[in-house]
Amino acid sequence: MSSLGDVIHTLPALTDAERAIPGIKFDWVTEEAFAEIPAWHAAVNKVIPVALRRWKKNIIQMLFSHEYKNFKKTLERHAI
């Protein structure tokens, strides 16, 4: 989720899953800087950006921020 290489190297796995299960869709959580990349794949339904790199700089502030609370709510809405 936080490495560009990991994001790019995961795309073929989505293609394989799509071939095995036609119509499958994925929601993908990734670092905000790479959020555009998963959207390139047709099997990706929603990309949820996360600011881990930025948040690591001040973890206490992050835990109480509106941005983090909104991120958690987004995850909860999309969880199965």
Buried (B, 14 or more C-beta within 10 A) or exposed (E): BBEEEEBEEBBEEBEEEBEEEEEEEBBBBBBBBBBEBBEEBEBBEBBBBBBBEEBEEEEEEBEEBEEBEEBEEBEEEEEE
